[in-house]
Amino acid sequence: MSTDPAYDRTAELRALDATLAGVRGLVASGVTHVPRIFRLPDPAEQRLRAQEQPPSAATIPVIDLGGDRAAVVDAIGRAAAEWGFFQVTGQGVPEEAMAAAVAAVRAFHEAGGGEGSDKARLYSREPGKAV
């Protein structure tokens, strides 16, 4: 991240939050550059990260919960430690229910975020309030 002592990322995030427009609002406003809060760390820091060896295949781990319990637990631990996320299959949730959940999440994130909306009511950067 930035080493500029004058840069206040938290203040910039709060200013974005105060617009209630989010990234969609930034795009609609015609921004001509990526705001600093969304930029990657400086190149020196990226070079250090590049020296760490990532997993050989750029494929999201897929874990089938229908397998042997010990193997599933081990696979979850590895995926969480190495990737930070993974896809779960074999959990027994009907395809229709998963599709409905994805559609609801997409609709929520694509909806306007003005004051009084579900989005504004639920969203917070405060760790104790975050959804």
DSSP file with accessible surface (Angstrom, degrees, kcal/mol):
  #  RESIDUE AA STRUCTURE BP1 BP2  ACC     N-H-->O    O-->H-N    N-H-->O    O-->H-N    TCO  KAPPA ALPHA  PHI   PSI    X-CA   Y-CA   Z-CA
    1    1 A M              0   0  100      0, 0.0    41,-0.2     0, 0.0    44,-0.1   0.000 360.0 360.0 360.0 179.8    0.0    0.0    0.0
    2    2 A S        -     0   0   51      1,-0.1     0, 0.0     2,-0.1     0, 0.0  -0.304 360.0-162.0 -71.3 143.5    1.0    3.6   -0.1
    3    3 A T        +     0   0  128     -2,-0.0    -1,-0.1     3,-0.0     3,-0.0   0.334  54.0 122.7-100.3   3.4    3.7    5.0    2.1
    4    4 A D    >   -     0   0   67      1,-0.2     3,-1.4     2,-0.1    -2,-0.1  -0.544  54.1-154.1 -67.5 113.7    2.4    8.5    1.6
    5    5 A P  T 3  S+     0   0  130      0, 0.0    -1,-0.2     0, 0.0    -3,-0.0   0.769  92.0  58.7 -65.5 -19.6    1.7    9.8    5.1
    6    6 A A  T 3  S+     0   0   85      2,-0.0     2,-0.4    -3,-0.0    -2,-0.1   0.652  84.2  97.8 -82.6 -14.1   -0.9   12.3    3.7
    7    7 A Y    <   -     0   0   43     -3,-1.4     2,-0.6     1,-0.0     0, 0.0  -0.622  53.0-170.9 -80.8 125.8   -2.9    9.5    2.1
    8    8 A D     >  +     0   0   93     -2,-0.4     4,-2.0     1,-0.2     5,-0.2  -0.850   7.5 179.3-119.0  92.5   -5.9    8.5    4.3
    9    9 A R  H  > S+     0   0   97     -2,-0.6     4,-2.7     1,-0.2     5,-0.2   0.890  82.0  55.8 -60.7 -40.6   -7.5    5.3    2.7
   10   10 A T  H  > S+     0   0   74      1,-0.2     4,-2.6     2,-0.2    -1,-0.2   0.927 107.6  48.5 -60.3 -43.8  -10.1    5.1    5.4
   11   11 A A  H  > S+     0   0   46      1,-0.2     4,-2.3     2,-0.2    -1,-0.2   0.907 111.5  50.4 -63.5 -38.8  -11.3    8.7    4.7
   12   12 A E  H  X S+     0   0   58     -4,-2.0     4,-2.1     2,-0.2    -2,-0.2   0.909 110.7  48.8 -66.7 -40.6  -11.4    7.9    0.9
   13   13 A L  H  X S+     0   0   16     -4,-2.7     4,-2.8     2,-0.2    -2,-0.2   0.928 111.3  49.8 -63.2 -43.9  -13.4    4.7    1.6
   14   14 A R  H  X S+     0   0  133     -4,-2.6     4,-2.4     1,-0.2    -2,-0.2   0.889 108.9  52.8 -62.8 -37.6  -15.9    6.6    3.8
   15   15 A A  H  X S+     0   0   61     -4,-2.3     4,-1.0     2,-0.2    -1,-0.2   0.920 110.6  47.0 -64.4 -41.8  -16.2    9.3    1.1
   16   16 A L  H >X>S+     0   0   19     -4,-2.1     3,-0.9     1,-0.2     5,-0.6   0.940 112.2  50.2 -63.2 -45.6  -17.1    6.6   -1.4
   17   17 A D  H ><5S+     0   0   41     -4,-2.8     3,-1.5     1,-0.2    -2,-0.2   0.885 103.8  60.0 -59.4 -37.7  -19.6    5.0    1.0
   18   18 A A  H 3<5S+     0   0   79     -4,-2.4    -1,-0.2     1,-0.3    -2,-0.2   0.782  96.0  61.0 -65.1 -24.4  -21.2    8.4    1.6
   19   19 A T  H <<5S-     0   0   82     -4,-1.0    -1,-0.3    -3,-0.9    -2,-0.2   0.724  91.5-149.3 -72.5 -20.0  -22.1    8.7   -2.1
   20   20 A L  T <<5S+     0   0   64     -3,-1.5    93,-0.5    -4,-0.5    -3,-0.1   0.693  73.7  99.5  57.0  19.0  -24.2    5.5   -1.7
   21   21 A A     >< -     0   0   47     -5,-0.6     4,-2.0    91,-0.1     3,-0.2   0.664  61.8-171.1-105.9 -24.2  -23.3    4.9   -5.4
   22   22 A G  H  >  -     0   0   31     -6,-0.6     4,-1.8     2,-0.2     5,-0.1  -0.084  57.5 -37.5  62.9-162.5  -20.5    2.4   -5.0
   23   23 A V  H  > S+     0   0   83      1,-0.2     4,-2.5     2,-0.2     5,-0.2   0.890 139.5  58.9 -64.2 -38.8  -18.3    1.3   -8.0
   24   24 A R  H  > S+     0   0  148      1,-0.2     4,-2.4    -3,-0.2    -1,-0.2   0.916 106.3  48.7 -57.6 -42.0  -21.4    1.4  -10.3
   25   25 A G  H  X S+     0   0   20     -4,-2.0     4,-1.9     2,-0.2    -1,-0.2   0.875 107.7  54.6 -66.1 -36.9  -21.8    5.1   -9.4
   26   26 A L  H  <>S+     0   0   37     -4,-1.8     5,-1.5     2,-0.2     4,-0.4   0.940 110.3  46.1 -60.6 -45.6  -18.1    5.8  -10.1
   27   27 A V  H ><5S+     0   0  104     -4,-2.5     3,-1.6     1,-0.2    -2,-0.2   0.942 112.2  50.5 -63.2 -45.0  -18.4    4.3  -13.6
   28   28 A A  H 3<5S+     0   0   86     -4,-2.4    -1,-0.2     1,-0.3    -2,-0.2   0.819 103.1  60.9 -63.6 -28.6  -21.7    6.2  -14.3
   29   29 A S  T 3<5S-     0   0   85     -4,-1.9    -1,-0.3    -5,-0.2    -2,-0.2   0.594 115.2-115.0 -76.4  -9.9  -20.0    9.4  -13.2
   30   30 A G  T < 5 -     0   0   49     -3,-1.6    -3,-0.2    -4,-0.4    -2,-0.1   0.796  41.0-171.5  84.9  30.2  -17.4    9.1  -15.9
   31   31 A V      < -     0   0   65     -5,-1.5    -1,-0.1     1,-0.1     3,-0.1  -0.184  13.6-157.7 -54.2 147.8  -14.3    8.6  -13.9
   32   32 A T  S    S+     0   0  136      1,-0.1     2,-0.3     2,-0.0    -1,-0.1   0.405  70.4  33.2-110.2  -2.5  -11.2    8.7  -16.0
   33   33 A H  S    S-     0   0  117      0, 0.0    -1,-0.1     0, 0.0     3,-0.0  -0.979  89.5 -95.3-148.1 158.6   -8.8    6.8  -13.6
   34   34 A V        -     0   0   87     -2,-0.3     5,-0.1     1,-0.1    -2,-0.0  -0.632  50.3-113.0 -74.3 123.0   -9.0    4.1  -11.1
   35   35 A P    >   -     0   0   26      0, 0.0     3,-2.1     0, 0.0     4,-0.4  -0.241  24.7-114.1 -57.0 148.2   -9.4    5.6   -7.6
   36   36 A R  G >  S+     0   0   78      1,-0.3     3,-1.5     2,-0.2   -27,-0.1   0.810 112.0  65.7 -55.8 -34.3   -6.4    5.1   -5.4
   37   37 A I  G 3  S+     0   0    7      1,-0.3    -1,-0.3   -28,-0.1   -24,-0.0   0.720 104.7  46.4 -65.1 -17.3   -8.4    2.9   -2.9
   38   38 A F  G <  S+     0   0   93     -3,-2.1    -1,-0.3     2,-0.1    -2,-0.2   0.423  90.3 108.3-103.0   0.1   -8.8    0.3   -5.7
   39   39 A R  S <  S-     0   0  125     -3,-1.5     3,-0.1    -4,-0.4    -3,-0.0  -0.467  71.1-111.4 -81.2 152.5   -5.2    0.2   -6.9
   40   40 A L        -     0   0  127      1,-0.2    -1,-0.1    -2,-0.1    -2,-0.1  -0.277  47.1 -81.2 -71.3 162.9   -2.7   -2.6   -6.3
   41   41 A P        -     0   0   14      0, 0.0    -1,-0.2     0, 0.0     5,-0.1  -0.103  65.0 -73.6 -58.6 167.1    0.3   -2.1   -4.0
   42   42 A D     >  -     0   0   66    -41,-0.2     4,-2.1     1,-0.1     3,-0.5  -0.121  48.4-103.8 -63.5 158.5    3.3   -0.4   -5.3
   43   43 A P  H  > S+     0   0   83      0, 0.0     4,-2.5     0, 0.0     5,-0.2   0.840 118.9  57.4 -55.6 -36.1    5.6   -2.3   -7.8
   44   44 A A  H  > S+     0   0   46      1,-0.2     4,-1.7     2,-0.2     5,-0.1   0.933 109.4  45.4 -62.6 -42.5    8.3   -3.1   -5.2
   45   45 A E  H  > S+     0   0   58     -3,-0.5     4,-2.0     1,-0.2    -1,-0.2   0.901 111.6  52.7 -66.9 -37.7    5.7   -4.8   -3.0
   46   46 A Q  H  X S+     0   0   77     -4,-2.1     4,-2.4     1,-0.2    -2,-0.2   0.886 105.0  55.1 -65.6 -36.9    4.3   -6.7   -6.0
   47   47 A R  H  X S+     0   0  155     -4,-2.5     4,-1.3     2,-0.2    -1,-0.2   0.911 106.9  51.1 -62.2 -39.6    7.9   -7.9   -6.9
   48   48 A L  H  X S+     0   0  110     -4,-1.7     4,-0.7     1,-0.2     3,-0.4   0.925 111.7  46.8 -62.7 -42.8    8.2   -9.3   -3.4
   49   49 A R  H >< S+     0   0  134     -4,-2.0     3,-0.9     1,-0.2    -1,-0.2   0.869 106.5  58.2 -65.5 -37.0    4.8  -11.1   -3.8
   50   50 A A  H 3< S+     0   0   75     -4,-2.4    -1,-0.2     1,-0.3    -2,-0.2   0.793  97.3  62.4 -65.0 -26.1    5.8  -12.4   -7.3
   51   51 A Q  H 3< S+     0   0  141     -4,-1.3     2,-0.3    -3,-0.4    -1,-0.3   0.773  86.3  86.2 -71.2 -24.8    8.8  -14.1   -5.7
   52   52 A E  S << S-     0   0  137     -3,-0.9     0, 0.0    -4,-0.7     0, 0.0  -0.604  91.5-118.7 -73.2 134.0    6.4  -16.2   -3.7
   53   53 A Q        -     0   0  168     -2,-0.3     3,-0.1     1,-0.0    -2,-0.1  -0.642  25.9-150.9 -81.5 117.0    5.5  -19.2   -5.8
   54   54 A P        -     0   0   93      0, 0.0     4,-0.1     0, 0.0    28,-0.0  -0.347  41.9 -71.8 -75.7 165.7    1.7  -19.4   -6.5
   55   55 A P        -     0   0   55      0, 0.0     0, 0.0     0, 0.0     0, 0.0  -0.259  48.5-118.3 -54.5 147.7    0.0  -22.8   -7.0
   56   56 A S  S    S+     0   0  135     -3,-0.1     2,-0.5     2,-0.1     0, 0.0   0.826  97.1  50.5 -65.0 -35.2    1.1  -24.2  -10.4
   57   57 A A  S    S-     0   0   54      2,-0.1     2,-1.7     1,-0.0    -1,-0.1  -0.905  75.9-140.4-107.9 133.1   -2.4  -24.3  -11.9
   58   58 A A        +     0   0  101     -2,-0.5     2,-0.4    -4,-0.1    -2,-0.1  -0.420  60.9 126.3 -86.7  61.9   -4.7  -21.2  -11.8
   59   59 A T        -     0   0   97     -2,-1.7    -2,-0.1     3,-0.0     3,-0.1  -0.981  65.7-117.3-123.8 130.3   -7.8  -23.2  -11.1
   60   60 A I        -     0   0   85     -2,-0.4    26,-0.1     1,-0.1     2,-0.1  -0.450  40.9-108.0 -63.1 131.1  -10.1  -22.6   -8.2
   61   61 A P        -     0   0   29      0, 0.0    26,-3.2     0, 0.0     2,-0.5  -0.371  30.9-154.1 -62.4 137.2  -10.0  -25.7   -5.9
   62   62 A V  E     -a   87   0A  85     24,-0.2     2,-0.5    -3,-0.1    26,-0.2  -0.972   8.2-165.5-115.2 125.1  -13.3  -27.7   -6.1
   63   63 A I  E     -a   88   0A   9     24,-3.2    26,-2.7    -2,-0.5     2,-0.7  -0.950  10.0-150.9-118.0 122.2  -14.1  -29.7   -3.0
   64   64 A D  E >   -a   89   0A  86     -2,-0.5     3,-1.5    24,-0.2    26,-0.2  -0.810   2.0-160.9 -92.0 112.7  -16.8  -32.5   -3.2
   65   65 A L  T 3  S+     0   0   72     24,-3.0    25,-0.2    -2,-0.7    -1,-0.1   0.604  82.8  75.4 -70.6  -8.2  -18.4  -32.8    0.3
   66   66 A G  T 3  S+     0   0   60     23,-0.2    -1,-0.3     6,-0.0     3,-0.1   0.505  82.8  89.2 -81.8  -1.3  -19.6  -36.2   -0.6
   67   67 A G  S <  S-     0   0   44     -3,-1.5     2,-0.1     1,-0.2     5,-0.0  -0.036  96.4 -47.9 -85.4-170.9  -16.2  -37.8   -0.2
   68   68 A D     >  -     0   0  111      1,-0.1     4,-2.7     4,-0.1     5,-0.2  -0.358  53.4-130.4 -59.4 131.2  -14.3  -39.3    2.7
   69   69 A R  H  > S+     0   0  202      1,-0.2     4,-2.7     2,-0.2     5,-0.2   0.903 105.1  48.4 -56.6 -45.9  -14.6  -36.9    5.7
   70   70 A A  H  > S+     0   0   69      1,-0.2     4,-2.3     2,-0.2    -1,-0.2   0.915 113.6  47.6 -63.3 -40.6  -10.9  -36.8    6.5
   71   71 A A  H  > S+     0   0   54      2,-0.2     4,-2.6     1,-0.2    -1,-0.2   0.892 112.1  50.2 -67.4 -38.8  -10.0  -36.2    2.9
   72   72 A V  H  X S+     0   0   19     -4,-2.7     4,-2.6     2,-0.2     5,-0.2   0.938 111.0  48.3 -64.8 -46.3  -12.6  -33.4    2.7
   73   73 A V  H  X S+     0   0   83     -4,-2.7     4,-2.4    -5,-0.2    -2,-0.2   0.928 113.3  48.3 -61.0 -42.8  -11.4  -31.7    5.8
   74   74 A D  H  X S+     0   0   94     -4,-2.3     4,-2.5    -5,-0.2    -1,-0.2   0.927 111.5  49.6 -63.3 -43.6   -7.8  -31.9    4.6
   75   75 A A  H  X S+     0   0   22     -4,-2.6     4,-2.7     1,-0.2     5,-0.2   0.900 110.6  50.1 -64.4 -39.6   -8.8  -30.5    1.2
   76   76 A I  H  X S+     0   0   56     -4,-2.6     4,-2.7     2,-0.2     5,-0.2   0.934 110.7  49.9 -64.1 -44.0  -10.6  -27.6    2.8
   77   77 A G  H  X S+     0   0   40     -4,-2.4     4,-2.2    -5,-0.2    -2,-0.2   0.925 113.4  45.2 -60.9 -44.5   -7.6  -26.8    5.0
   78   78 A R  H  X S+     0   0  118     -4,-2.5     4,-3.0     2,-0.2     5,-0.4   0.936 114.3  48.0 -65.1 -46.5   -5.3  -26.8    2.0
   79   79 A A  H  X>S+     0   0    5     -4,-2.7     4,-2.6     1,-0.2     5,-1.7   0.916 113.4  47.9 -62.8 -41.0   -7.6  -24.7   -0.2
   80   80 A A  H  <5S+     0   0   49     -4,-2.7    -1,-0.2    -5,-0.2    -2,-0.2   0.919 116.8  42.7 -66.1 -41.3   -8.2  -22.2    2.6
   81   81 A A  H  <5S+     0   0   88     -4,-2.2    -2,-0.2    -5,-0.2    -1,-0.2   0.904 124.8  33.3 -72.6 -40.8   -4.5  -21.9    3.4
   82   82 A E  H  <5S+     0   0  120     -4,-3.0    -2,-0.2    -5,-0.2    -3,-0.2   0.811 138.2  13.3 -87.3 -33.4   -3.2  -21.8   -0.2
   83   83 A W  T  <5S-     0   0   70     -4,-2.6    -3,-0.2    -5,-0.4    -2,-0.1   0.698  82.4-133.0-114.7 -35.1   -6.1  -20.0   -2.0
   84   84 A G  S   <S+     0   0   58     -5,-1.7     2,-0.3    -4,-0.1    -4,-0.2   0.359  83.5  39.5  91.0  -6.9   -8.3  -18.4    0.6
   85   85 A F        -     0   0  108     -6,-0.6     2,-0.3     2,-0.0    -1,-0.1  -0.977  60.0-177.9-161.7 168.9  -11.4  -19.7   -1.1
   86   86 A F        -     0   0   67     -2,-0.3     2,-0.4   -26,-0.1   -24,-0.2  -0.977  30.3-105.6-166.2 162.8  -12.8  -22.8   -2.9
   87   87 A Q  E     -a   62   0A 105    -26,-3.2   -24,-3.2    -2,-0.3     2,-0.4  -0.841  31.3-147.3 -99.3 137.9  -15.9  -24.1   -4.7
   88   88 A V  E     +a   63   0A  51     -2,-0.4     2,-0.3   -26,-0.2   -24,-0.2  -0.898  20.3 171.5-109.1 132.9  -18.0  -26.7   -2.9
   89   89 A T  E     +a   64   0A  45    -26,-2.7   -24,-3.0    -2,-0.4   -23,-0.2  -0.831  57.7  41.9-125.9 170.0  -19.9  -29.5   -4.7
   90   90 A G        +     0   0   46     -2,-0.3    -1,-0.1   -26,-0.2   -26,-0.1   0.735  68.5 129.9  68.5  22.9  -21.8  -32.4   -3.4
   91   91 A Q  S    S-     0   0   70      2,-0.1    -1,-0.1    -3,-0.1    -2,-0.0   0.543  73.6-118.9 -88.2  -6.2  -23.4  -30.5   -0.6
   92   92 A G        +     0   0   73      1,-0.3    -3,-0.0     0, 0.0     3,-0.0   0.516  65.1 140.1  85.3   4.0  -27.0  -31.7   -1.4
   93   93 A V        -     0   0   67      1,-0.1    -1,-0.3     2,-0.0    -2,-0.1  -0.704  59.6-111.0 -82.3 127.7  -28.4  -28.2   -2.1
   94   94 A P    >>  -     0   0   73      0, 0.0     4,-2.0     0, 0.0     3,-0.5  -0.257  19.1-123.2 -59.5 143.1  -30.8  -28.5   -5.1
   95   95 A E  H 3> S+     0   0  133      1,-0.2     4,-2.7     2,-0.2     5,-0.2   0.865 111.7  57.0 -54.1 -38.6  -29.5  -26.7   -8.3
   96   96 A E  H 3> S+     0   0  144      1,-0.2     4,-2.3     2,-0.2    -1,-0.2   0.888 106.2  49.4 -63.0 -39.7  -32.7  -24.5   -8.3
   97   97 A A  H <> S+     0   0   49     -3,-0.5     4,-2.2     2,-0.2    -1,-0.2   0.906 111.8  47.9 -67.3 -40.5  -32.0  -23.2   -4.8
   98   98 A M  H  X S+     0   0   57     -4,-2.0     4,-2.5     2,-0.2    -2,-0.2   0.924 111.8  49.9 -65.7 -42.1  -28.4  -22.4   -5.7
   99   99 A A  H  X S+     0   0   55     -4,-2.7     4,-2.5     1,-0.2    -2,-0.2   0.910 111.1  49.6 -63.1 -39.4  -29.5  -20.6   -8.9
  100  100 A A  H  X S+     0   0   61     -4,-2.3     4,-2.3    -5,-0.2    -1,-0.2   0.903 110.7  49.8 -66.1 -39.4  -32.1  -18.6   -6.9
  101  101 A A  H  X S+     0   0   56     -4,-2.2     4,-2.5     2,-0.2    -2,-0.2   0.929 111.5  48.0 -65.3 -44.0  -29.5  -17.6   -4.3
  102  102 A V  H  X S+     0   0   79     -4,-2.5     4,-2.8     1,-0.2     5,-0.2   0.926 111.8  50.5 -62.6 -42.3  -27.1  -16.5   -7.0
  103  103 A A  H  X S+     0   0   55     -4,-2.5     4,-2.6    -5,-0.2    -1,-0.2   0.905 110.8  49.2 -62.9 -40.3  -29.9  -14.5   -8.7
  104  104 A A  H  X S+     0   0   62     -4,-2.3     4,-2.4     2,-0.2    -2,-0.2   0.921 112.1  47.5 -66.6 -41.9  -30.8  -12.8   -5.4
  105  105 A V  H  X S+     0   0   85     -4,-2.5     4,-2.6     2,-0.2     5,-0.2   0.938 113.0  48.9 -64.0 -44.7  -27.2  -11.9   -4.7
  106  106 A R  H  X S+     0   0  142     -4,-2.8     4,-2.1     1,-0.2    -2,-0.2   0.938 111.7  48.9 -61.4 -44.6  -26.8  -10.5   -8.2
  107  107 A A  H  X S+     0   0   60     -4,-2.6     4,-1.2     1,-0.2    -1,-0.2   0.912 111.0  50.9 -62.3 -40.8  -30.0   -8.5   -8.0
  108  108 A F  H  < S+     0   0   70     -4,-2.4     3,-0.5     1,-0.2    -1,-0.2   0.946 113.5  43.8 -61.1 -47.6  -29.0   -7.1   -4.6
  109  109 A H  H  < S+     0   0  119     -4,-2.6    -1,-0.2     1,-0.2    -2,-0.2   0.782 115.7  47.8 -73.1 -25.1  -25.5   -6.0   -5.8
  110  110 A E  H  < S+     0   0  103     -4,-2.1    -1,-0.2    -5,-0.2    -2,-0.2   0.607  94.0  97.8 -89.8 -11.1  -26.9   -4.5   -9.1
  111  111 A A  S  < S-     0   0   48     -4,-1.2    -3,-0.0    -3,-0.5     6,-0.0  -0.312  88.5 -88.5 -73.0 159.1  -29.7   -2.6   -7.3
  112  112 A G        -     0   0   60      1,-0.1     7,-0.3   -88,-0.0    -1,-0.1  -0.264  29.8-148.6 -62.2 156.0  -29.4    1.1   -6.5
  113  113 A G        +     0   0   15    -93,-0.5     3,-0.1     6,-0.1    -1,-0.1   0.009  40.7 145.5-118.6  28.1  -27.8    1.8   -3.1
  114  114 A G    >   -     0   0   38      1,-0.2     3,-2.3     2,-0.1     6,-0.5  -0.100  62.3 -68.9 -66.5 166.1  -29.6    5.0   -2.2
  115  115 A E  T 3  S+     0   0  177      1,-0.3    -1,-0.2     5,-0.1     3,-0.1  -0.233 122.8  23.6 -55.5 134.8  -30.5    6.0    1.4
  116  116 A G  T 3  S+     0   0   72      1,-0.3    -1,-0.3    -3,-0.1    -2,-0.1   0.301  93.4 125.9  90.4  -9.2  -33.3    3.8    2.7
  117  117 A S  S <> S-     0   0   30     -3,-2.3     4,-2.5     1,-0.1    -1,-0.3  -0.342  75.9-111.5 -76.6 162.7  -32.5    0.9    0.4
  118  118 A D  H  > S+     0   0  101      1,-0.2     4,-2.2     2,-0.2     5,-0.2   0.902 119.9  54.6 -57.1 -39.5  -31.9   -2.6    1.7
  119  119 A K  H  > S+     0   0   49     -7,-0.3     4,-2.2     1,-0.2    -1,-0.2   0.948 110.0  43.5 -61.6 -49.7  -28.3   -2.2    0.6
  120  120 A A  H  4 S+     0   0   32     -6,-0.5    -1,-0.2     1,-0.2    -2,-0.2   0.887 113.7  52.5 -65.2 -35.8  -27.7    1.0    2.5
  121  121 A R  H  < S+     0   0  167     -4,-2.5    -1,-0.2     1,-0.2    -2,-0.2   0.878 117.9  35.9 -68.2 -35.9  -29.5   -0.4    5.6
  122  122 A L  H  < S+     0   0   64     -4,-2.2     9,-0.3    -5,-0.2     2,-0.2   0.739  97.3  92.9 -91.4 -24.4  -27.3   -3.6    5.6
  123  123 A Y     <  +     0   0  116     -4,-2.2     2,-0.3    -5,-0.2     7,-0.1  -0.506  42.5 150.1 -82.3 139.8  -23.9   -2.2    4.5
  124  124 A S        -     0   0   27     -2,-0.2     7,-0.2     7,-0.1    -3,-0.0  -0.956  41.5-150.4-160.1 144.5  -21.3   -1.1    7.0
  125  125 A R  S    S+     0   0   98     -2,-0.3     5,-0.1     5,-0.1    -1,-0.1   0.467  71.4 108.5 -89.6  -5.8  -17.5   -0.9    7.0
  126  126 A E  S >> S-     0   0   78      1,-0.2     3,-1.6     2,-0.0     4,-1.6  -0.624  70.8-140.1 -74.0 122.8  -17.6   -1.3   10.8
  127  127 A P  T 34 S+     0   0  118      0, 0.0    -1,-0.2     0, 0.0     3,-0.1   0.854 100.6  52.6 -54.2 -37.0  -16.4   -4.8   11.7
  128  128 A G  T 34 S+     0   0   82      1,-0.2    -2,-0.0    -3,-0.0    -3,-0.0   0.718 118.6  35.8 -73.2 -17.4  -19.0   -5.3   14.4
  129  129 A K  T <4 S+     0   0  149     -3,-1.6    -1,-0.2     2,-0.1    -4,-0.0   0.534  86.3 124.6-109.4 -13.0  -21.9   -4.4   12.0
  130  130 A A     <        0   0   57     -4,-1.6    -7,-0.1    -3,-0.1    -5,-0.1  -0.189 360.0 360.0 -58.8 142.4  -20.7   -5.9    8.8
  131  131 A V              0   0  147     -9,-0.3    -7,-0.1    -7,-0.2    -1,-0.1  -0.811 360.0 360.0 -95.0 360.0  -22.9   -8.3    7.0
